[in-house]
Amino acid sequence: MQDEATPVLRVNAAGIVAKLPGYDHASRVAQVLTHDAEVRHLYMTAVTSRVCAVDWTTAGRIVTNPGAYQPRAQFLASRFAHESTNARDTGARWCSSVMLRELSPMIGWS
């Protein structure tokens, strides 16, 4: 997760560890997502694409600038709220929580 040369290898490793049970694994994944911007962007884009059923390019735009999606904030937040309880993927929970934080000021305004 931390020592691989490319962000794709690091995010793939994080994705595998994120699905292992236990606090230690969850803590390591959260630490990588917090401190590695390239891994964070790839992981959040993948989660957004899957959870919100959008293509990769759109997911990347949502992650980069959630404010541009204010009219869809309620929809996006509901999807991320559901994913934030995903017991099988620490990374998806972490990413969903971040997106909920970013979307929360816009909920109710759309």
Secondary structure, 3 states (H helix, E strand, C coil): CCCCCCHHHHHHHHHHHHCCCCHHHHHHHHHHHHHCHHHHHHHHHHHHHHHHCCCHHHHHHHHHCHHHHHHHHHHHHHHHHHHCCCCCCHHHHHHHHHHHHHHHHHCCCC
